[in-house]
């Protein structure tokens, strides 16, 4: 071996071995965890928003059909299924369920001097704050 040649292997006191330290790996895992939680919140939130929009669209359709029924028969139907059984209103394929696959709450006469009540209990049937009411949903 000449004075200008270098050894081809590294010693413990020489260069550090290639790879990641435990701190670097932990930092990467923490960053990935934060990113995954942000994505999860956004994705889950979109599902709920889609169910709310679908519920509101169904309620608008039912409201139009209730008003048409009232114009033709001078009264609102006693149940929503009447709209499915009387030809010309809602087809049998039209579901009378909200975005959470629950039946709408329909009552004739309605509360607060309204002709009828039409509501969805929302995501949590026990929580009154997430209910969707046909009279207040677009306000």
Secondary structure, 3 states (H helix, E strand, C coil): CCCCCCCCCCCCCCCCCCCCCHHHHHHHHHHHHHHHHHHHHHHHHHHHHHHHHHHHHHHHHHHHHHHHHHHHHCCCCCCCHHHHHCCCCCCCCCCCECCCCCECEEECCCCCCCCCEEEECCCCCCCHHHCEECCCCCC
